[in-house]
Amino acid sequence: MYAAILTYTPDPSLSEADIEARFEASTPMFVAMPGLITKYFCFDSEKREGVSLYIWESEAAAKDCFDSSQFQDGFRDAFGCEPTIRITPVQHLVDNA
């Protein structure tokens, strides 16, 4: 398993409601995406920082998503910025669900 952590500072003209609407609008793109186990949309309104956490079956699946022009163009169009992307192996997991 691999985790991908994206951090970004959205365009200052976007309100928190705008950002939430973009989260909702992009959700269908991730449903049944090959190799994606789960995705979390996060936004720290005090810092005006977005964080997205993805859990992938493999590093290749993560790279296939983030290297695609569909993802890159869609992200830029939605948030007006480029994310910083970090992909790392998951060494250990605790799931209390």
N, C-alpha and C positions, 0 to 999 in steps of 0.2 A: 504494500500500500504506500501511496505517496500523498503528501499534503502540499497544496499550493496555497500560498498566502499572497494576496494582492492587496496593496495599500495604494491609496490615491487621494488627491485633494480635488474634489469636483469644482467646476466653474463656480465662482462666487455668486453668480446671478441665480443659481439654482437654490430654491428653498428646500427645507427638509421634506416637505410634501412632494416636491418635484422629484427628489431623489427616491423617495418611497414608491412613487408611481413608476419610476424607471425600473426599480427592483421587480415590481409586479409585472410590468410589461415584458421583462426579459425572462421571466420564469419558464414559459413554455419552451424556450430554446434549450433549457437544461433538463427538462423532463425526458427520461429515457435516452439521454446522451450516452453514447458508447463509452464505457470505462469510468463514468462518474458514479461514485457511490453516494455522496451527499454534498450539498453546498449550503453555506451560511452567508447571508447578506447582513452586514453590520455597518452602522454609521454612528460615529461619536460626534454628536452635535456641538459639544463644547470645543473640540479640536477641529471640527469640520473636516474630519478624516473618515474616509470609507475604508473598510476592510472586508474582503471576501475570503472565506475559507472554503476550499474544495478538498474533498478526499477522493482520490483516484485509485483505481485498481493497479495502474502502472504509470511509470514516468512517461512512457510513450503516449499513453492516452492524454495525459496532461499537456504534453508538448503539442500533440495534434490539435487540441483545442486552442491553446494560446498562440500558436504560430499561424493560425488561419486568419486570412484577411477578414472573414466574416466576424470573428471575435474582435480583432483589433479595430476595424472600422466601426463596428457596433458600439464598442466601449467608448471610443472617442466621440462618436455622435451623441451618445447618451449622457456622458459626464463631462465632456469638454476637456479631457486630459488623458495622459498616458499613465497606466498603472505601473508600479514596481511589482515584479512577479518573482517570487522565490518558491522553488520546488525542492522539497526535501523528503527523504524516506521517513515513514512513520516507524519508529523503533518499538513503541509500546502503546497500548490503547487501554483505557478504562471506559467502559460503556455502562452507565447506570440506568439506561432506558428500560 
